[in-house]
């Protein structure tokens, strides 16, 4: 499928799948969405902790990079697993402007390292941030009681409904530790019901710019 780099409303870039009219991040603001959904309603719930994070849809690496930056401020030590079936190209990588938009020039090399270092191996970004990239379909995830937090950032149910089913959320539930959290930009009733059907307690929260609501789920 055709992919192109577009500029979102907050000035940060993302990738658009033209045939689907679907973006890797919100066209209302890629950076704003990442902070709202995954940091404010996810990472910030674990201050001064050592945690494991699973990201469903590593994509451009924006969520991982922001988590790396924010974990330092929150004094959180992170082991971060990002699952992605179709990694971005070097050409796409070098068109992304996250380092400058986040005023994180001191960590530009860290952002590149996240993308350039090998898959299926632990990558030490800093003493308190280890990344492992896994190239596989989400249906192949079989971790049990491994993660404190899941960033569920798959393409929307409109274009890939198979990623928002009870079967997938059952895997997410199994992968989380007790009291673990899953946070996502999605708010569809069918998604909420699929989460609840596998055991999650789900709450609706105010959404990021351009979206009225989002969902956060907890495993008790």
Secondary structure, DSSP 4 states (H G I P E B T S, - for coil): --EEEEE-TTS-EEEEETTTTEESS-TT-HHHHHIIIIIITTGGGSTT-EEEEEEE--TTSHHHHHHHHHHHHHT-EEEEEEE-SSPPPHHHHTT--HHHHTT-GGGHHHHHHHHHSPTTSEEEEETTEEEEEE-S-GGG----S-EEEEEE-PPPTTT-GGGSSHHHHHHHHHHEEEEEEEEES---HHHHHHHHHTT-EEEEEE-STT-SEEEEEE--
